[in-house]
């Protein structure tokens, strides 16, 4: 893909430093878009940052850089204050970049193929009930991270780990059996740790309608039927809700399959024997030899596995499938889990950074200034589906990624429902719809880019923001920060609205300027749509 001007400038600065025997990693060179045109188009603190390393004054290093950069898109370079470099571009320097936006359309901002395989595991909710808001936030973040990685050129696999083994699905089976008996009028108690949601009643009634009284006998085979039927019914419902939420998966891995044919036992015996010891009847893994603060039990004193051991086997399975990087997106309560899992991978010779974990804080739902309580077990939870029905998928997707994953999130239902500029998703979508309306109103005029005519400050700021999009995509992907993409979207929307307010786009008495501004409108429309798509939000043509 073509290199944008900001990247070209970063490369040029780096080349000057290399040519002068200054050892600097290109990723350490920071460039920012100037907020005031008096300070140029781009600014860098590179001279201030590295002067001491090379025993120079910042101004001296700044002079070396300024004198040796030869790029035909640069008008001049100024050294400001103690050593800031301000780069002034030629007025039409960004025209070629802007032409690429219009030519590439939906592909603008897409990175080159990197031949790096990434597995992102997220949601992985127990198949025992509706998706709650914690799952929903993880779904938004995970899917947006995958969209960013894919668009930036990485080979991404979305994976869902089905927790279909353990106490939670045993309790599902017992709860479903109880509801099935109750469907026939029996006074059959729900187990103490059972599930009380309406969905369990619905599934039980469906079994009754489909199989009549076939499974009323309380035996192991029938209980297994309830378990399997319940898991599949809950998983089907979860997938329907996720599909409506614009989230899909490439791979589903079953915990029961991981445990099948003594696979977990074999992994422990054949791959971890030298890292284990027995204490009080339990088996511990020497995770303190690596990153952990204490050794972790993998087999309980009763001979059953702790949750850690099947999870180790699962992550080894993923690495053996050839992924370069595993990313898990988990609730914040998994914080202590990271180093023990990384340690287990390191025991098999993998680098510690082969696994990265994004921790996601829970969501607090607010309506009319009051918190809306959630309780999954009582059936009074606000589910993902209910919230989407209340405020729309776009608002939920946008709001759930606009904060850093590890920041607590207050979801304001009232704000998400507003059709005003205070609602950031409405503000961004309205900017896109406004651009569409301008193009529609001038459908008889063919846009023709001419940056020599686009001289208003609002036009220049909009252009610079548009052409910075490819680098911004790469940055957001590498940092796994979709919240930064929402910052970009909000800033772009502001610039679009300012441009609309300050510049008369359609002036039939000045067709050349109208054509140039319509070309800018078309480019802005393309980038806004692409940016919104990266966080799973639609770009409506009309509002």
BATI-459654 format. One record per residue (C-alpha): residue number from 1; x, z, y. Coordinates in steps of 0.25 Angstrom, whole numbers, always signed. Layout:
BEGIN
+-----+-------+-------+-------+
! seq !    px !    pz !    py !
+-----+-------+-------+-------+
! NUM !     X !     Z !     Y !
...
+-----+-------+-------+-------+
***
This chain:
BEGIN
+-----+-------+-------+-------+
! seq !    px !    pz !    py !
+-----+-------+-------+-------+
!   1 !    +0 !    +0 !    +0 !
!   2 !    +5 !    -2 !   +14 !
!   3 !   +12 !    +9 !   +21 !
!   4 !    +6 !   +15 !   +34 !
!   5 !   +13 !   +16 !   +47 !
!   6 !   +14 !   +31 !   +46 !
!   7 !   +21 !   +30 !   +32 !
!   8 !   +30 !   +19 !   +38 !
!   9 !   +34 !   +28 !   +49 !
!  10 !   +37 !   +39 !   +39 !
!  11 !   +46 !   +30 !   +31 !
!  12 !   +53 !   +25 !   +43 !
!  13 !   +57 !   +39 !   +48 !
!  14 !   +61 !   +42 !   +34 !
!  15 !   +70 !   +30 !   +33 !
!  16 !   +77 !   +33 !   +46 !
!  17 !   +80 !   +47 !   +41 !
!  18 !   +85 !   +41 !   +28 !
!  19 !   +94 !   +31 !   +35 !
!  20 !  +100 !   +42 !   +43 !
!  21 !  +103 !   +51 !   +31 !
!  22 !   +92 !   +61 !   +34 !
!  23 !   +86 !   +65 !   +20 !
!  24 !   +71 !   +67 !   +23 !
!  25 !   +60 !   +66 !   +13 !
!  26 !   +50 !   +55 !   +18 !
!  27 !   +38 !   +65 !   +15 !
!  28 !   +44 !   +75 !   +25 !
!  29 !   +43 !   +65 !   +37 !
!  30 !   +30 !   +69 !   +44 !
!  31 !   +22 !   +59 !   +53 !
!  32 !    +9 !   +62 !   +60 !
!  33 !    +0 !   +54 !   +68 !
!  34 !    +1 !   +58 !   +83 !
!  35 !   -11 !   +64 !   +89 !
!  36 !    -7 !   +59 !  +103 !
!  37 !    -3 !   +45 !  +106 !
!  38 !    +7 !   +50 !  +116 !
!  39 !   +15 !   +55 !  +104 !
!  40 !   +15 !   +42 !   +97 !
!  41 !    +7 !   +38 !   +84 !
!  42 !   +15 !   +46 !   +74 !
!  43 !   +24 !   +58 !   +75 !
!  44 !   +34 !   +65 !   +66 !
!  45 !   +42 !   +78 !   +66 !
!  46 !   +53 !   +72 !   +57 !
!  47 !   +64 !   +74 !   +67 !
!  48 !   +60 !   +89 !   +70 !
!  49 !   +58 !   +91 !   +55 !
!  50 !   +72 !   +86 !   +50 !
!  51 !   +81 !   +87 !   +61 !
!  52 !   +87 !  +100 !   +57 !
!  53 !   +89 !   +95 !   +43 !
!  54 !   +99 !   +85 !   +48 !
!  55 !  +105 !   +93 !   +59 !
!  56 !   +99 !   +85 !   +71 !
!  57 !   +90 !   +88 !   +82 !
!  58 !   +75 !   +83 !   +80 !
!  59 !   +77 !   +74 !   +92 !
!  60 !   +90 !   +68 !   +86 !
!  61 !   +83 !   +65 !   +73 !
!  62 !   +71 !   +60 !   +80 !
!  63 !   +80 !   +50 !   +88 !
!  64 !   +86 !   +45 !   +75 !
!  65 !   +72 !   +43 !   +69 !
!  66 !   +66 !   +36 !   +81 !
!  67 !   +78 !   +27 !   +83 !
!  68 !   +79 !   +22 !   +69 !
!  69 !   +64 !   +19 !   +65 !
!  70 !   +61 !    +4 !   +66 !
!  71 !   +47 !    +1 !   +63 !
!  72 !   +39 !   -10 !   +70 !
!  73 !   +27 !    -2 !   +71 !
!  74 !   +33 !    +9 !   +80 !
!  75 !   +33 !    +7 !   +95 !
!  76 !   +42 !   +19 !   +98 !
!  77 !   +46 !   +33 !   +94 !
!  78 !   +47 !   +45 !  +103 !
!  79 !   +54 !   +59 !  +100 !
!  80 !   +45 !   +70 !  +106 !
!  81 !   +48 !   +84 !  +109 !
!  82 !   +59 !   +90 !   +99 !
!  83 !   +59 !   +78 !   +90 !
!  84 !   +45 !   +73 !   +86 !
!  85 !   +45 !   +58 !   +83 !
!  86 !   +33 !   +51 !   +89 !
!  87 !   +30 !   +37 !   +84 !
!  88 !   +23 !   +27 !   +93 !
!  89 !   +18 !   +15 !   +85 !
!  90 !   +16 !    +1 !   +91 !
!  91 !    +1 !    -1 !   +95 !
!  92 !    -2 !   -11 !   +84 !
!  93 !    +7 !    -4 !   +73 !
!  94 !    -5 !    +1 !   +66 !
!  95 !   -12 !   -12 !   +65 !
!  96 !    -7 !   -17 !   +52 !
!  97 !   -10 !    -3 !   +46 !
!  98 !   -24 !    -4 !   +51 !
!  99 !   -25 !   -18 !   +45 !
! 100 !   -22 !   -12 !   +31 !
! 101 !   -34 !    -2 !   +32 !
! 102 !   -43 !   -14 !   +34 !
! 103 !   -37 !   -23 !   +24 !
! 104 !   -36 !   -12 !   +13 !
! 105 !   -49 !    -5 !   +16 !
! 106 !   -53 !    +4 !    +4 !
! 107 !   -38 !    +4 !    -1 !
! 108 !   -32 !    +8 !   +13 !
! 109 !   -24 !   +21 !   +11 !
! 110 !   -22 !   +18 !    -4 !
! 111 !    -8 !   +22 !    -9 !
! 112 !    +1 !   +14 !   -18 !
! 113 !    +0 !   +17 !   -33 !
! 114 !   +10 !   +29 !   -36 !
! 115 !    +9 !   +29 !   -51 !
! 116 !    +7 !   +44 !   -51 !
! 117 !    -3 !   +50 !   -60 !
! 118 !   -11 !   +62 !   -55 !
! 119 !   -22 !   +69 !   -63 !
! 120 !   -31 !   +77 !   -54 !
! 121 !   -40 !   +87 !   -62 !
! 122 !   -51 !   +93 !   -54 !
! 123 !   -65 !   +99 !   -54 !
! 124 !   -65 !  +102 !   -69 !
! 125 !   -77 !  +111 !   -68 !
! 126 !   -82 !  +118 !   -80 !
! 127 !   -93 !  +110 !   -86 !
! 128 !  -102 !  +122 !   -85 !
! 129 !  -110 !  +120 !   -72 !
! 130 !  -111 !  +113 !   -59 !
! 131 !   -99 !  +110 !   -50 !
! 132 !   -98 !  +120 !   -39 !
! 133 !   -92 !  +119 !   -26 !
! 134 !   -78 !  +123 !   -30 !
! 135 !   -79 !  +111 !   -40 !
! 136 !   -84 !  +102 !   -29 !
! 137 !   -72 !  +105 !   -20 !
! 138 !   -62 !  +103 !   -31 !
! 139 !   -70 !   +90 !   -35 !
! 140 !   -69 !   +85 !   -20 !
! 141 !   -54 !   +89 !   -19 !
! 142 !   -50 !   +83 !   -33 !
! 143 !   -57 !   +70 !   -31 !
! 144 !   -52 !   +68 !   -17 !
! 145 !   -37 !   +71 !   -21 !
! 146 !   -39 !   +61 !   -32 !
! 147 !   -45 !   +51 !   -22 !
! 148 !   -33 !   +53 !   -13 !
! 149 !   -23 !   +52 !   -25 !
! 150 !   -29 !   +39 !   -30 !
! 151 !   -30 !   +33 !   -16 !
! 152 !   -15 !   +37 !   -14 !
! 153 !   -11 !   +29 !   -26 !
! 154 !   -10 !   +40 !   -37 !
! 155 !   -15 !   +38 !   -51 !
! 156 !   -26 !   +49 !   -52 !
! 157 !   -34 !   +55 !   -63 !
! 158 !   -46 !   +64 !   -60 !
! 159 !   -47 !   +74 !   -72 !
! 160 !   -58 !   +84 !   -75 !
! 161 !   -55 !   +95 !   -85 !
! 162 !   -67 !   +99 !   -93 !
! 163 !   -67 !  +114 !   -95 !
! 164 !   -75 !  +113 !  -108 !
! 165 !   -69 !  +124 !  -116 !
! 166 !   -69 !  +139 !  -114 !
! 167 !   -79 !  +150 !  -110 !
! 168 !   -86 !  +142 !   -99 !
! 169 !   -91 !  +131 !  -108 !
! 170 !   -94 !  +141 !  -119 !
! 171 !  -103 !  +148 !  -108 !
! 172 !  -109 !  +135 !  -105 !
! 173 !  -113 !  +133 !  -119 !
! 174 !  -119 !  +147 !  -120 !
! 175 !  -127 !  +145 !  -107 !
! 176 !  -132 !  +131 !  -111 !
! 177 !  -137 !  +137 !  -125 !
! 178 !  -144 !  +148 !  -118 !
! 179 !  -151 !  +139 !  -108 !
! 180 !  -155 !  +130 !  -120 !
! 181 !  -161 !  +141 !  -127 !
! 182 !  -168 !  +145 !  -114 !
! 183 !  -174 !  +131 !  -113 !
! 184 !  -182 !  +134 !  -126 !
! 185 !  -187 !  +147 !  -119 !
! 186 !  -178 !  +156 !  -126 !
! 187 !  -173 !  +169 !  -119 !
! 188 !  -158 !  +165 !  -121 !
! 189 !  -148 !  +172 !  -113 !
! 190 !  -137 !  +165 !  -104 !
! 191 !  -123 !  +170 !  -108 !
! 192 !  -117 !  +180 !   -98 !
! 193 !  -106 !  +170 !   -94 !
! 194 !  -116 !  +158 !   -95 !
! 195 !  -120 !  +148 !   -85 !
! 196 !  -133 !  +149 !   -78 !
! 197 !  -134 !  +136 !   -70 !
! 198 !  -146 !  +127 !   -70 !
! 199 !  -137 !  +116 !   -76 !
! 200 !  -136 !  +124 !   -89 !
! 201 !  -151 !  +125 !   -90 !
! 202 !  -152 !  +110 !   -87 !
! 203 !  -142 !  +106 !   -98 !
! 204 !  -150 !  +116 !  -108 !
! 205 !  -163 !  +109 !  -105 !
! 206 !  -157 !   +95 !  -107 !
! 207 !  -152 !  +100 !  -121 !
! 208 !  -166 !  +105 !  -124 !
! 209 !  -172 !   +91 !  -120 !
! 210 !  -161 !   +83 !  -128 !
! 211 !  -160 !   +92 !  -140 !
! 212 !  -172 !  +101 !  -141 !
! 213 !  -169 !  +114 !  -148 !
! 214 !  -158 !  +108 !  -156 !
! 215 !  -147 !  +118 !  -151 !
! 216 !  -155 !  +131 !  -151 !
! 217 !  -147 !  +137 !  -163 !
! 218 !  -136 !  +145 !  -157 !
! 219 !  -124 !  +140 !  -165 !
! 220 !  -110 !  +136 !  -162 !
! 221 !  -113 !  +121 !  -163 !
! 222 !  -125 !  +122 !  -154 !
! 223 !  -117 !  +130 !  -144 !
! 224 !  -106 !  +119 !  -144 !
! 225 !  -117 !  +109 !  -141 !
! 226 !  -121 !  +117 !  -129 !
! 227 !  -106 !  +117 !  -125 !
! 228 !  -104 !  +103 !  -126 !
! 229 !  -117 !   +98 !  -120 !
! 230 !  -116 !  +108 !  -109 !
! 231 !  -102 !  +104 !  -105 !
! 232 !  -105 !   +89 !  -105 !
! 233 !  -118 !   +91 !   -97 !
! 234 !  -111 !   +99 !   -87 !
! 235 !   -99 !   +90 !   -86 !
! 236 !  -109 !   +78 !   -84 !
! 237 !  -115 !   +85 !   -73 !
! 238 !  -102 !   +89 !   -66 !
! 239 !   -98 !   +74 !   -67 !
! 240 !  -111 !   +69 !   -61 !
! 241 !  -109 !   +79 !   -50 !
! 242 !   -94 !   +75 !   -48 !
! 243 !   -98 !   +60 !   -48 !
! 244 !  -108 !   +62 !   -37 !
! 245 !   -97 !   +69 !   -30 !
! 246 !   -88 !   +57 !   -31 !
! 247 !   -79 !   +64 !   -41 !
! 248 !   -75 !   +58 !   -54 !
! 249 !   -64 !   +60 !   -65 !
! 250 !   -56 !   +51 !   -74 !
! 251 !   -53 !   +61 !   -85 !
! 252 !   -61 !   +73 !   -91 !
! 253 !   -52 !   +82 !  -100 !
! 254 !   -59 !   +92 !  -109 !
! 255 !   -53 !  +106 !  -111 !
! 256 !   -59 !  +106 !  -125 !
! 257 !   -51 !   +93 !  -127 !
! 258 !   -39 !  +100 !  -122 !
! 259 !   -41 !  +111 !  -132 !
! 260 !   -44 !  +101 !  -144 !
! 261 !   -36 !  +101 !  -156 !
! 262 !   -28 !  +113 !  -153 !
! 263 !   -21 !  +105 !  -141 !
! 264 !   -20 !  +118 !  -132 !
! 265 !   -14 !  +125 !  -144 !
! 266 !    -4 !  +114 !  -146 !
! 267 !    +0 !  +113 !  -132 !
! 268 !    +3 !  +128 !  -132 !
! 269 !   +11 !  +128 !  -145 !
! 270 !   +19 !  +115 !  -143 !
! 271 !   +21 !  +115 !  -128 !
! 272 !   +21 !  +129 !  -123 !
! 273 !   +26 !  +138 !  -135 !
! 274 !   +40 !  +141 !  -128 !
! 275 !   +33 !  +145 !  -115 !
! 276 !   +23 !  +155 !  -122 !
! 277 !   +24 !  +170 !  -127 !
! 278 !   +14 !  +180 !  -133 !
! 279 !    +9 !  +193 !  -126 !
! 280 !    -2 !  +202 !  -130 !
! 281 !    -7 !  +191 !  -139 !
! 282 !    -8 !  +181 !  -128 !
! 283 !    +1 !  +169 !  -126 !
! 284 !    +7 !  +167 !  -113 !
! 285 !   +14 !  +155 !  -106 !
! 286 !   +27 !  +157 !   -98 !
! 287 !   +22 !  +151 !   -85 !
! 288 !   +31 !  +161 !   -77 !
! 289 !   +43 !  +152 !   -82 !
! 290 !   +38 !  +142 !   -72 !
! 291 !   +28 !  +144 !   -61 !
! 292 !   +18 !  +155 !   -65 !
! 293 !   +19 !  +170 !   -60 !
! 294 !   +15 !  +175 !   -74 !
! 295 !   +14 !  +169 !   -88 !
! 296 !    +0 !  +165 !   -93 !
! 297 !    -8 !  +167 !  -105 !
! 298 !   -11 !  +154 !  -113 !
! 299 !   -17 !  +161 !  -125 !
! 300 !   -25 !  +173 !  -125 !
! 301 !   -24 !  +185 !  -134 !
! 302 !   -36 !  +180 !  -142 !
! 303 !   -29 !  +167 !  -145 !
! 304 !   -38 !  +158 !  -135 !
! 305 !   -31 !  +150 !  -124 !
! 306 !   -31 !  +154 !  -109 !
! 307 !   -36 !  +144 !  -100 !
! 308 !   -22 !  +140 !   -96 !
! 309 !   -18 !  +134 !  -110 !
! 310 !   -28 !  +123 !  -111 !
! 311 !   -26 !  +120 !   -96 !
! 312 !   -11 !  +118 !   -99 !
! 313 !   -14 !  +109 !  -111 !
! 314 !   -23 !  +101 !  -102 !
! 315 !   -13 !   +99 !   -90 !
! 316 !    -2 !   +95 !  -100 !
! 317 !   -12 !   +85 !  -106 !
! 318 !   -14 !   +79 !   -92 !
! 319 !    +1 !   +78 !   -89 !
! 320 !    +3 !   +72 !  -103 !
! 321 !    -7 !   +61 !   -98 !
! 322 !    +4 !   +57 !   -89 !
! 323 !    +0 !   +62 !   -75 !
! 324 !   +11 !   +65 !   -65 !
! 325 !    +3 !   +75 !   -58 !
! 326 !    -9 !   +84 !   -61 !
! 327 !   -18 !   +90 !   -51 !
! 328 !   -28 !  +101 !   -54 !
! 329 !   -38 !  +104 !   -43 !
! 330 !   -43 !  +119 !   -46 !
! 331 !   -50 !  +130 !   -40 !
! 332 !   -42 !  +140 !   -32 !
! 333 !   -44 !  +150 !   -42 !
! 334 !   -34 !  +142 !   -51 !
! 335 !   -22 !  +146 !   -42 !
! 336 !   -15 !  +154 !   -52 !
! 337 !   -16 !  +143 !   -62 !
! 338 !    -7 !  +133 !   -56 !
! 339 !    +7 !  +139 !   -59 !
! 340 !    +3 !  +142 !   -74 !
! 341 !    -1 !  +128 !   -76 !
! 342 !   +10 !  +122 !   -69 !
! 343 !   +20 !  +131 !   -77 !
! 344 !   +14 !  +126 !   -90 !
! 345 !   +16 !  +111 !   -86 !
! 346 !   +30 !  +115 !   -82 !
! 347 !   +33 !  +120 !   -96 !
! 348 !   +31 !  +106 !  -101 !
! 349 !   +41 !  +100 !   -91 !
! 350 !   +31 !   +96 !   -81 !
! 351 !   +35 !   +98 !   -66 !
! 352 !   +27 !  +109 !   -59 !
! 353 !   +21 !   +99 !   -49 !
! 354 !   +14 !   +91 !   -61 !
! 355 !    +2 !   +99 !   -58 !
! 356 !    -4 !  +102 !   -45 !
! 357 !   -16 !  +111 !   -42 !
! 358 !   -25 !  +110 !   -31 !
! 359 !   -33 !  +123 !   -29 !
! 360 !   -47 !  +122 !   -22 !
! 361 !   -54 !  +134 !   -16 !
! 362 !   -69 !  +136 !   -18 !
! 363 !   -80 !  +132 !    -8 !
! 364 !   -89 !  +141 !    +0 !
! 365 !  -102 !  +134 !    +3 !
! 366 !  -108 !  +137 !   +17 !
! 367 !  -122 !  +134 !   +22 !
! 368 !  -128 !  +139 !   +35 !
! 369 !  -116 !  +148 !   +36 !
! 370 !  -118 !  +155 !   +23 !
! 371 !  -111 !  +154 !   +10 !
! 372 !  -118 !  +147 !    -1 !
! 373 !  -115 !  +155 !   -14 !
! 374 !  -111 !  +148 !   -27 !
! 375 !  -113 !  +154 !   -41 !
! 376 !  -111 !  +144 !   -52 !
! 377 !  -115 !  +153 !   -63 !
! 378 !  -129 !  +157 !   -57 !
! 379 !  -133 !  +142 !   -54 !
! 380 !  -133 !  +145 !   -39 !
! 381 !  -121 !  +137 !   -36 !
! 382 !  -120 !  +126 !   -26 !
! 383 !  -115 !  +114 !   -35 !
! 384 !  -108 !  +102 !   -30 !
! 385 !  -120 !   +93 !   -32 !
! 386 !  -129 !  +103 !   -24 !
! 387 !  -119 !  +103 !   -12 !
! 388 !  -118 !   +87 !   -13 !
! 389 !  -133 !   +86 !   -12 !
! 390 !  -133 !   +95 !    +0 !
! 391 !  -122 !   +89 !    +9 !
! 392 !  -118 !   +76 !    +1 !
! 393 !  -106 !   +72 !    -7 !
! 394 !   -98 !   +67 !    +5 !
! 395 !   -98 !   +81 !   +12 !
! 396 !   -95 !   +89 !    +0 !
! 397 !   -83 !   +80 !    -3 !
! 398 !   -78 !   +80 !   +11 !
! 399 !   -80 !   +95 !   +13 !
! 400 !   -73 !   +99 !    +0 !
! 401 !   -60 !   +92 !    +3 !
! 402 !   -59 !   +94 !   +18 !
! 403 !   -52 !  +108 !   +16 !
! 404 !   -39 !  +110 !    +8 !
! 405 !   -42 !  +113 !    -6 !
! 406 !   -37 !  +127 !    -6 !
! 407 !   -45 !  +130 !    +7 !
! 408 !   -58 !  +138 !    +5 !
! 409 !   -69 !  +128 !    +9 !
! 410 !   -82 !  +132 !   +16 !
! 411 !   -92 !  +121 !   +13 !
! 412 !  -102 !  +120 !   +25 !
! 413 !  -115 !  +114 !   +19 !
! 414 !  -121 !  +113 !   +33 !
! 415 !  -108 !  +106 !   +39 !
! 416 !  -107 !   +96 !   +27 !
! 417 !  -122 !   +92 !   +30 !
! 418 !  -120 !   +89 !   +45 !
! 419 !  -121 !   +75 !   +50 !
! 420 !  -111 !   +78 !   +61 !
! 421 !   -97 !   +77 !   +65 !
! 422 !   -95 !   +92 !   +61 !
! 423 !   -96 !   +87 !   +47 !
! 424 !   -83 !   +81 !   +43 !
! 425 !   -88 !   +71 !   +32 !
! 426 !   -99 !   +66 !   +41 !
! 427 !   -89 !   +65 !   +53 !
! 428 !   -81 !   +56 !   +44 !
! 429 !   -92 !   +48 !   +37 !
! 430 !   -98 !   +45 !   +51 !
! 431 !   -85 !   +40 !   +56 !
! 432 !   -85 !   +30 !   +44 !
! 433 !  -100 !   +26 !   +46 !
! 434 !   -97 !   +24 !   +61 !
! 435 !   -86 !   +14 !   +58 !
! 436 !   -95 !    +7 !   +48 !
! 437 !  -106 !    +6 !   +59 !
! 438 !   -96 !    +0 !   +69 !
! 439 !   -92 !   -11 !   +59 !
! 440 !  -106 !   -14 !   +56 !
! 441 !  -110 !   -15 !   +70 !
! 442 !   -99 !   -25 !   +73 !
! 443 !  -100 !   -32 !   +59 !
! 444 !   -99 !   -46 !   +66 !
! 445 !   -85 !   -43 !   +72 !
! 446 !   -73 !   -44 !   +63 !
! 447 !   -63 !   -32 !   +65 !
! 448 !   -50 !   -37 !   +69 !
! 449 !   -39 !   -26 !   +70 !
! 450 !   -30 !   -27 !   +83 !
! 451 !   -23 !   -14 !   +86 !
! 452 !   -19 !   -19 !  +100 !
! 453 !   -33 !   -17 !  +104 !
! 454 !   -35 !    -3 !   +98 !
! 455 !   -28 !    +5 !  +109 !
! 456 !   -38 !   +17 !  +111 !
! 457 !   -32 !   +30 !  +106 !
! 458 !   -43 !   +32 !   +96 !
! 459 !   -40 !   +19 !   +90 !
! 460 !   -26 !   +22 !   +88 !
! 461 !   -28 !   +35 !   +82 !
! 462 !   -38 !   +30 !   +73 !
! 463 !   -29 !   +19 !   +68 !
! 464 !   -17 !   +28 !   +66 !
! 465 !   -26 !   +37 !   +57 !
! 466 !   -31 !   +26 !   +49 !
! 467 !   -18 !   +20 !   +45 !
! 468 !   -13 !   +34 !   +42 !
! 469 !   -23 !   +35 !   +30 !
! 470 !   -14 !   +30 !   +19 !
! 471 !    -4 !   +40 !   +22 !
! 472 !   -14 !   +51 !   +23 !
! 473 !   -20 !   +47 !    +9 !
! 474 !    -6 !   +49 !    +3 !
! 475 !    -4 !   +62 !   +10 !
! 476 !   -18 !   +68 !    +6 !
! 477 !   -16 !   +63 !    -9 !
! 478 !    -2 !   +69 !   -10 !
! 479 !    -6 !   +82 !    -4 !
! 480 !   -19 !   +82 !   -12 !
! 481 !   -27 !   +85 !    +1 !
! 482 !   -40 !   +78 !    +3 !
! 483 !   -43 !   +88 !   +14 !
! 484 !   -33 !   +80 !   +23 !
! 485 !   -40 !   +67 !   +20 !
! 486 !   -53 !   +74 !   +26 !
! 487 !   -44 !   +77 !   +38 !
! 488 !   -40 !   +63 !   +39 !
! 489 !   -55 !   +59 !   +38 !
! 490 !   -59 !   +68 !   +49 !
! 491 !   -48 !   +63 !   +58 !
! 492 !   -51 !   +49 !   +55 !
! 493 !   -66 !   +51 !   +58 !
! 494 !   -63 !   +58 !   +71 !
! 495 !   -54 !   +46 !   +75 !
! 496 !   -65 !   +36 !   +71 !
! 497 !   -76 !   +43 !   +80 !
! 498 !   -66 !   +44 !   +91 !
! 499 !   -63 !   +29 !   +90 !
! 500 !   -78 !   +26 !   +90 !
! 501 !   -80 !   +35 !  +102 !
! 502 !   -69 !   +29 !  +111 !
! 503 !   -69 !   +15 !  +107 !
! 504 !   -80 !    +4 !  +108 !
! 505 !   -78 !    -2 !   +94 !
! 506 !   -88 !   -14 !   +96 !
! 507 !   -87 !   -21 !  +109 !
! 508 !   -92 !   -35 !  +108 !
! 509 !   -86 !   -38 !  +122 !
! 510 !   -72 !   -35 !  +116 !
! 511 !   -72 !   -41 !  +102 !
! 512 !   -56 !   -40 !   +99 !
! 513 !   -57 !   -25 !  +102 !
! 514 !   -69 !   -24 !   +94 !
! 515 !   -63 !   -31 !   +82 !
! 516 !   -51 !   -22 !   +83 !
! 517 !   -59 !    -9 !   +83 !
! 518 !   -68 !   -14 !   +72 !
! 519 !   -55 !   -16 !   +64 !
! 520 !   -51 !    -1 !   +67 !
! 521 !   -66 !    +3 !   +63 !
! 522 !   -64 !    -4 !   +50 !
! 523 !   -51 !    +2 !   +47 !
! 524 !   -56 !   +16 !   +50 !
! 525 !   -68 !   +14 !   +41 !
! 526 !   -59 !   +10 !   +30 !
! 527 !   -50 !   +22 !   +31 !
! 528 !   -62 !   +32 !   +33 !
! 529 !   -69 !   +27 !   +21 !
! 530 !   -56 !   +28 !   +12 !
! 531 !   -53 !   +42 !   +17 !
! 532 !   -67 !   +47 !   +14 !
! 533 !   -66 !   +41 !    +0 !
! 534 !   -53 !   +49 !    -3 !
! 535 !   -61 !   +62 !    -2 !
! 536 !   -74 !   +56 !    -9 !
! 537 !   -82 !   +55 !    +4 !
! 538 !   -91 !   +42 !    +7 !
! 539 !   -89 !   +34 !   +19 !
! 540 !  -103 !   +30 !   +23 !
! 541 !  -106 !   +17 !   +32 !
! 542 !  -118 !   +23 !   +38 !
! 543 !  -122 !   +38 !   +42 !
+-----+-------+-------+-------+
***
